[in-house]
Amino acid sequence: MGCEKQKLLDRLKRIEGQVRGIQKMVDDERYCVDVLTQLAAVRAGVNKVGLMVLEGHTKGCVAQAFENDNEEKAIEELLEVMGKFLK
């Protein structure tokens, strides 16, 4: 993952900070719409991280599986994880 690893960690830290901010908003009894807006931002951030990981997996592990004649297993695994991710 190298450089990508740091990008993922940076995004996850940002999401962690957003979640802490939402906790404070709830504790402070902030306006519900503001909380929901921040929750939507967290969800978007998590989705972005997931897509980054999925892209790395596809370009790395799946591509390697194709080179090693393990296409069918790699495709099945990819479809399964995409199904989980998209729920």
Secondary structure as UniProt FT lines:
FT   HELIX           2..27
FT   TURN            28..29
FT   HELIX           32..57
FT   HELIX           58..62
FT   HELIX           63..67
FT   TURN            68..69
FT   HELIX           71..86
//
